[in-house]
Amino acid sequence: MELKTESHQKIVQLVEKGVKIPNPLTLDIGDEIKVDQISGNGVKIYPGCRIYGAETVIAAGAQIGHEGPVTIEGCQIGPKVELKGGYFKKSAFLENASMGSGAHVREGCIFEEQANGAHCVGLKQTILFPFVTLGSLINFCDCLMTGGTSRKDHSEVGSSYIHFNFTPSGDKTTASLIGDVPQGVMLNQPAIFLGGQGGIVGPVRLGYGNVTSAGTILRKDILESNKLIIAKTHRAGVFRSVPDFYAGLPRLLENNILYLANLAALEQWYIHVRQTFFNSQELGGLIYAGVLSKLELAKKERIKRLKAMTDKVESSLDKYGDKARSVAGKRELCDNIERISQLFSGEIVEKSGLEARDSFLEAFIDHRKENDGAYVEVVQSLPVGVSETGTAWLQEIIDEISRQAATVLPGLALFKRRIAQPD
């Protein structure tokens, strides 16, 4: 059979450059796909796959569709990644990441090195640091999860777990931090375990080394470390429901601001630390650009959801009047949401913690000269003092954003217990 369409011609070009395609006639390759963004070094695309999107990158050694057909739309797929079956859209997968069959990974996801999931996992706007492992039959959207030091010592989400990220009022200001960025990027923190058939009612923050028992639904922040958490169930009954009252607004805002601040800190980490590691990889520059675009997409998503909730807060003031709790604070939020939204990029982020940043980067560069290797190896071999300096830099970004937010919204008394005021 003669191959005449542009899609078929691209398949021919891929085969000629070394991509292993056992049954070429079963593939559908979008006309917009750029053949030079797919490596010919050890890549294998199994029968029944569909690959679309001008931004799609497939690096050396990637294996696509081993367990079932795969659809890819605009993803950046790093070296030795395995996408075994399912749907993947506008997400990035770094070296040795993997997903089992039946996956449904929508936009805004980042799988760092060796992060992985089993079968039937649904994700969107989810960031997994190295080694994080997801079991089967999981819905885990709008989360950032860190912790663990290797594939044998990894943070894990048990099977049949769900992150509840949509409220009865229709809000999605519910993103949860499981671990954090300043400590998590150092790849030296205790693993976190979320027991199977459990869940988190976002937005929640959870400290390192914690274990939630199977079946536990976590509804509050646990910032302590190394605890076994067995949550109580709600008492039975029928109670009055007051929609859109936002009685817990300060905590809700704090957790959303902290999530966004952690995204801003992670972006700085990629810019100043991770970029050079990508530069040494085939197609690495394109994958790096893809990760940055996902971080920008994540920030836009969280700000969009925060603004949508603020519109409802304003409506609640009209509806409940002086009966609404923290009326002054709620009005402050409505009047200043644009100022809050601007805290997560620009000079505040770029110029926070400069002394610690410069000290860390100098030590990091010197260390790398003597301990060259892949990203994970270099970071995990850092002396303790160097890691602590890097954490201090990233934490100062988060703390400065928190201070600025508290200044803009004094009526809500944000972050009073969490951050020290500058001298």
Phi and psi in degrees as a GROMACS rama.xvg file:
@    title "Ramachandran Plot"
@    xaxis  label "Phi"
@    yaxis  label "Psi"
@TYPE xy
-80.9795  133.727  GLU-2
-90.8196  114.722  LEU-3
-116.83  -31.7126  LYS-4
-70.2505  161.417  THR-5
-61.3254  -38.0542  GLU-6
-58.9286  -46.0454  SER-7
-66.0227  -36.119  HIS-8
-65.6795  -36.4697  GLN-9
-65.7537  -38.2286  LYS-10
-61.8653  -42.4343  ILE-11
-59.5421  -44.1749  VAL-12
-62.4939  -39.2543  GLN-13
-65.2651  -43.5991  LEU-14
-62.0892  -42.0842  VAL-15
-65.8035  -29.9469  GLU-16
-87.2515  -0.569891  LYS-17
113.697  -1.89097  GLY-18
-67.5667  132.094  VAL-19
-85.8758  115.096  LYS-20
-129.232  94.7175  ILE-21
-60.0442  -32.7969  PRO-22
-136.385  81.5101  ASN-23
-57.3345  -32.6122  PRO-24
-70.1181  -11.6617  LEU-25
-91.7974  -5.0823  THR-26
-90.1397  150.504  LEU-27
-124.256  115.836  ASP-28
-112.693  123.454  ILE-29
-62.4665  147.249  GLY-30
-60.3864  -25.3319  ASP-31
-81.817  -10.7853  GLU-32
-62.1984  136.377  ILE-33
-101.591  114.663  LYS-34
-60.4496  -33.1911  VAL-35
-73.1043  -4.32238  ASP-36
-98.654  9.89045  GLN-37
-121.574  119.13  ILE-38
-68.4831  146.281  SER-39
-95.4627  6.51065  GLY-40
-97.9261  91.5744  ASN-41
78.7168  6.96704  GLY-42
-76.1535  137.287  VAL-43
-131.64  128.134  LYS-44
-118.397  113.126  ILE-45
-78.8477  168.349  TYR-46
-59.901  147.954  PRO-47
86.8429  8.28587  GLY-48
-88.5618  154.274  CYS-49
-128.891  128.679  ARG-50
-128.537  117.715  ILE-51
-131.637  164.752  TYR-52
101.271  124.457  GLY-53
-64.3279  -22.6467  ALA-54
-85.6484  -4.72942  GLU-55
-63.8152  132.782  THR-56
-130.852  134.985  VAL-57
-129.55  114.044  ILE-58
-91.3516  176.415  ALA-59
-56.5092  137.646  ALA-60
79.4508  1.07692  GLY-61
-67.7658  144.227  ALA-62
-121.865  120.296  GLN-63
-119.002  116.603  ILE-64
86.7484  29.2199  GLY-65
-66.7892  -33.9056  HIS-66
-99.5267  -15.2792  GLU-67
177.579  169.146  GLY-68
-56.5686  145.075  PRO-69
-123.664  136.175  VAL-70
-112.452  126.368  THR-71
-118.397  130.052  ILE-72
-129.404  105.546  GLU-73
62.9762  39.7141  GLY-74
-102.927  156.139  CYS-75
-110.407  116.958  GLN-76
-115.629  114.447  ILE-77
-80.432  -175.37  GLY-78
-61.673  137.395  PRO-79
59.5983  24.5441  LYS-80
-76.973  143.852  VAL-81
-121.116  113.982  GLU-82
-108.863  103.068  LEU-83
-84.6685  -23.8022  LYS-84
175.352  135.887  GLY-85
133.671  -158.545  GLY-86
-121.592  131.29  TYR-87
-136.626  121.908  PHE-88
-131.952  129.152  LYS-89
44.2704  50.1339  LYS-90
-132.123  164.16  SER-91
-123.558  138.859  ALA-92
-129.137  118.048  PHE-93
-92.577  177.608  LEU-94
-49.4641  129.093  GLU-95
67.5002  12.9642  ASN-96
-71.0501  157.147  ALA-97
-154.254  152.786  SER-98
-138.47  137.98  MET-99
-78.97  -177.3  GLY-100
-70.5503  157.456  SER-101
76.2669  12.6062  GLY-102
-69.4997  148.884  ALA-103
-135.933  90.8128  HIS-104
-110.084  108.473  VAL-105
-95.3428  -172.804  ARG-106
-62.3227  151.648  GLU-107
88.1438  9.88333  GLY-108
-93.4383  145.336  CYS-109
-130.572  121.258  ILE-110
-104.722  111.145  PHE-111
-80.1292  -178.061  GLU-112
-51.2002  126.433  GLU-113
67.2115  6.63473  GLN-114
-66.4805  146.605  ALA-115
-158.415  161.541  ASN-116
-141.604  152.389  GLY-117
-85.2024  -148.713  ALA-118
-87.0317  152.99  HIS-119
57.5139  59.5805  CYS-120
-112.73  128.379  VAL-121
-108.591  125.598  GLY-122
-137.65  150.874  LEU-123
-159.832  133.992  LYS-124
54.6543  43.162  GLN-125
-116.606  134.404  THR-126
-121.287  121.15  ILE-127
-115.797  123.766  LEU-128
-77.1981  171.718  PHE-129
-51.0624  140.443  PRO-130
79.6215  -14.5556  PHE-131
-59.0788  134.504  VAL-132
-122.567  131.603  THR-133
-109.986  134.031  LEU-134
-74.2232  -150.863  GLY-135
-104.123  158.975  SER-136
56.2539  55.6313  LEU-137
-121.545  141.084  ILE-138
-119.725  112.497  ASN-139
-138.569  56.7613  PHE-140
-83.585  154.475  CYS-141
60.6006  52.2802  ASP-142
-137.07  152.184  CYS-143
-124.83  122.179  LEU-144
-128.048  133.655  MET-145
-131.396  -170.975  THR-146
104.463  151.076  GLY-147
97.4857  159.817  GLY-148
-124.279  -7.05339  THR-149
-168.631  177.138  SER-150
-69.2306  -17.5896  ARG-151
-92.5564  -17.2218  LYS-152
-130.741  79.2072  ASP-153
-127.285  151.564  HIS-154
-67.4535  144.373  SER-155
-142.631  145.315  GLU-156
-112.599  119.678  VAL-157
-69.6704  160.537  GLY-158
-61.5771  150.313  SER-159
63.1071  33.1677  SER-160
-94.054  151.607  TYR-161
-140.344  137.289  ILE-162
-98.8456  112.513  HIS-163
-77.3658  105.293  PHE-164
-118.767  18.6698  ASN-165
-143.129  119.457  PHE-166
-87.4477  164.776  THR-167
-59.2079  -24.522  PRO-168
-83.5972  -1.86536  SER-169
86.4518  16.4082  GLY-170
-86.8809  148.769  ASP-171
-127.474  32.1859  LYS-172
-84.2853  60.1327  THR-173
-130.628  14.2353  THR-174
-65.2295  137.56  ALA-175
-113.177  141.393  SER-176
-102.817  110.843  LEU-177
-106.754  97.5253  ILE-178
91.407  -155.727  GLY-179
-160.062  175.177  ASP-180
-81.2407  -49.1195  VAL-181
-57.0302  -40.69  PRO-182
-87.2644  -36.1391  GLN-183
-62.2148  -36.3825  GLY-184
-66.242  -18.5764  VAL-185
-79.6363  -7.87021  MET-186
56.8797  36.0676  LEU-187
-132.969  16.3623  ASN-188
-96.976  153.738  GLN-189
-60.0911  147.418  PRO-190
-70.1377  153.934  ALA-191
-112.533  137.863  ILE-192
-124.993  123.155  PHE-193
-106.875  111.637  LEU-194
-65.0501  146.55  GLY-195
-60.4132  157.886  GLY-196
54.1904  32.0739  GLN-197
-117.82  -167.835  GLY-198
-169.326  168.94  GLY-199
-124.717  131.668  ILE-200
-94.274  99.3383  VAL-201
-71.141  157.855  GLY-202
-89.7235  132.583  PRO-203
-131.256  149.771  VAL-204
-118.14  136.926  ARG-205
-133.652  132.232  LEU-206
-79.7325  173.336  GLY-207
-76.4058  152.408  TYR-208
76.6879  1.88493  GLY-209
-81.9104  149.362  ASN-210
-126.293  124.032  VAL-211
-99.1711  133.515  THR-212
-68.2527  156.617  SER-213
-56.7501  134.902  ALA-214
87.1513  -5.88671  GLY-215
-74.1946  133.266  THR-216
-105.66  112.988  ILE-217
-89.1494  123.669  LEU-218
-119.475  -1.65033  ARG-219
-138.795  162.441  LYS-220
-71.2045  136.492  ASP-221
-125.407  96.9005  ILE-222
-92.7528  -10.1189  LEU-223
-67.5122  165.421  GLU-224
-113.9  157.03  SER-225
57.8335  46.8142  ASN-226
-114.862  150.38  LYS-227
-95.4109  123.182  LEU-228
-112.576  119.27  ILE-229
-122.788  103.957  ILE-230
-82.7694  148.395  ALA-231
-79.7264  151.715  LYS-232
-85.9087  158.878  THR-233
-67.9252  146.777  HIS-234
-70.7227  147.7  ARG-235
-72.2344  154.077  ALA-236
154.853  174.024  GLY-237
-120.159  122.385  VAL-238
-126.355  160.543  PHE-239
-67.6764  137.436  ARG-240
-111.296  130.851  SER-241
-119.605  94.7121  VAL-242
-68.8707  146.181  PRO-243
58.2717  32.6061  ASP-244
-85.8783  -31.0602  PHE-245
55.2917  50.3202  TYR-246
-65.9473  -31.1059  ALA-247
-98.2281  33.9941  GLY-248
-59.5166  -43.4959  LEU-249
-56.0069  -47.192  PRO-250
-64.5948  -41.2772  ARG-251
-59.0429  -45.1898  LEU-252
-66.4094  -44.558  LEU-253
-54.9614  -48.0926  GLU-254
-67.6465  -34.4157  ASN-255
-69.9111  -42.0499  ASN-256
-64.9039  -41.0653  ILE-257
-66.05  -38.0664  LEU-258
-62.4279  -47.8398  TYR-259
-62.514  -39.3776  LEU-260
-64.7896  -37.454  ALA-261
-65.563  -37.492  ASN-262
-62.599  -41.0665  LEU-263
-63.8576  -40.2534  ALA-264
-66.0516  -40.3925  ALA-265
-64.7587  -37.3524  LEU-266
-60.9688  -42.2787  GLU-267
-65.0251  -37.1476  GLN-268
-61.3556  -44.0427  TRP-269
-64.1618  -42.8977  TYR-270
-64.9656  -45.3945  ILE-271
-94.9989  -23.1174  HIS-272
-116.033  -50.4263  VAL-273
-79.946  -24.946  ARG-274
-55.0891  -44.1838  GLN-275
-65.8041  -28.0824  THR-276
-68.1113  -38.8244  PHE-277
-65.066  -35.1632  PHE-278
-62.6824  -21.4414  ASN-279
-88.8104  -1.661  SER-280
-103.37  148.534  GLN-281
-60.7278  128.87  GLU-282
65.368  11.1056  LEU-283
-63.2722  -36.5806  GLY-284
-61.0336  -38.2009  GLY-285
-69.7774  -36.8979  LEU-286
-68.8315  -41.3196  ILE-287
-58.5748  -47.3755  TYR-288
-60.5794  -36.4501  ALA-289
-65.0955  -41.0131  GLY-290
-64.3281  -43.9705  VAL-291
-60.5138  -37.8358  LEU-292
-66.289  -33.2184  SER-293
-69.8274  -38.0232  LYS-294
-65.6565  -39.936  LEU-295
-64.8091  -40.9049  GLU-296
-61.9505  -39.9586  LEU-297
-64.6587  -42.7556  ALA-298
-63.8214  -43.0111  LYS-299
-62.4334  -39.1785  LYS-300
-63.3974  -45.4639  GLU-301
-67.2668  -39.3806  ARG-302
-67.301  -40.4566  ILE-303
-58.3761  -45.2645  LYS-304
-68.6407  -35.0138  ARG-305
-66.341  -41.1014  LEU-306
-67.1936  -39.267  LYS-307
-63.005  -41.0533  ALA-308
-65.6099  -39.1547  MET-309
-61.1416  -36.901  THR-310
-59.5527  -38.4606  ASP-311
-71.7583  -35.0812  LYS-312
-60.4878  -42.444  VAL-313
-63.3084  -39.9668  GLU-314
-65.383  -35.2024  SER-315
-66.6935  -31.95  SER-316
-66.3495  -38.8055  LEU-317
-67.4454  -33.569  ASP-318
-79.8478  -43.8236  LYS-319
-103.051  -16.6404  TYR-320
59.5599  -136.735  GLY-321
-69.7162  -8.82135  ASP-322
-74.2718  -22.119  LYS-323
-67.7586  136.757  ALA-324
-70.1882  150.104  ARG-325
51.3492  49.5906  SER-326
-56.4986  -46.9531  VAL-327
-60.9693  -43.8341  ALA-328
-64.6901  -38.0442  GLY-329
-66.6598  -39.0702  LYS-330
-66.4811  -37.0639  ARG-331
-58.2254  -45.2301  GLU-332
-60.5165  -47.0543  LEU-333
-62.0121  -36.2182  CYS-334
-79.0303  -19.6315  ASP-335
-124.679  16.6026  ASN-336
-61.7326  -33.2258  ILE-337
-67.2384  -39.1117  GLU-338
-64.1224  -40.371  ARG-339
-62.9741  -42.1998  ILE-340
-65.0248  -22.7296  SER-341
-89.6047  1.40111  GLN-342
-77.6337  -12.8521  LEU-343
-103.163  13.091  PHE-344
-154.302  171.077  SER-345
85.8343  -153.988  GLY-346
-64.1543  -36.578  GLU-347
-56.0142  -44.0401  ILE-348
-75.8798  -46.7209  VAL-349
-70.7255  -26.4377  GLU-350
-108.31  4.53666  LYS-351
-81.84  136.996  SER-352
65.8644  30.9184  GLY-353
-61.2664  -40.1932  LEU-354
-62.4267  -46.8198  GLU-355
-66.6866  -38.3764  ALA-356
-61.8302  -50.3579  ARG-357
-63.9578  -38.8851  ASP-358
-64.3543  -43.3448  SER-359
-64.5144  -47.8145  PHE-360
-63.0736  -38.0241  LEU-361
-62.0257  -46.3065  GLU-362
-67.405  -37.5929  ALA-363
-63.9999  -44.6673  PHE-364
-63.441  -42.9402  ILE-365
-62.8184  -42.372  ASP-366
-63.9683  -40.7706  HIS-367
-67.0968  -30.9325  ARG-368
-60.9954  -33.0835  LYS-369
-98.4205  -12.9094  GLU-370
-135.613  57.6868  ASN-371
-69.2327  150.062  ASP-372
165.511  -166.971  GLY-373
-71.5132  163.857  ALA-374
-52.2122  -52.0165  TYR-375
-60.1239  -44.2499  VAL-376
-63.0898  -43.4135  GLU-377
-66.3829  -45.8801  VAL-378
-64.1693  -42.6392  VAL-379
-72.2178  -16.0415  GLN-380
-94.0616  2.55593  SER-381
-64.0476  139.69  LEU-382
-59.5709  151.551  PRO-383
-55.9493  -43.9042  VAL-384
-61.3503  -36.7496  GLY-385
-68.414  -44.4283  VAL-386
-59.0715  -42.4753  SER-387
-64.406  -36.668  GLU-388
-66.3998  -41.0548  THR-389
-63.2822  -41.6394  GLY-390
-62.7772  -40.304  THR-391
-61.8901  -40.4777  ALA-392
-59.8335  -51.946  TRP-393
-67.416  -35.7762  LEU-394
-66.7261  -34.1484  GLN-395
-65.5143  -33.6664  GLU-396
-59.4554  -48.2106  ILE-397
-65.3733  -42.5258  ILE-398
-66.5399  -38.1045  ASP-399
-67.1284  -41.308  GLU-400
-60.9176  -41.1138  ILE-401
-63.0775  -43.5499  SER-402
-61.6223  -43.7075  ARG-403
-62.9119  -42.0932  GLN-404
-63.8195  -41.6114  ALA-405
-63.2563  -34.1958  ALA-406
-69.857  -39.5122  THR-407
-69.7558  -32.9279  VAL-408
-121.6  63.772  LEU-409
-64.2381  -28.912  PRO-410
-68.0929  -16.9002  GLY-411
-96.3964  -4.5173  LEU-412
50.7846  51.3653  ALA-413
-75.8176  145.155  LEU-414
61.3568  23.1779  PHE-415
-61.3561  -33.8554  LYS-416
-95.8409  -9.89183  ARG-417
-99.1806  -36.0291  ARG-418
-121.87  146.383  ILE-419
-85.3743  141.578  ALA-420
-76.9313  146.278  GLN-421
-66.959  150.269  PRO-422
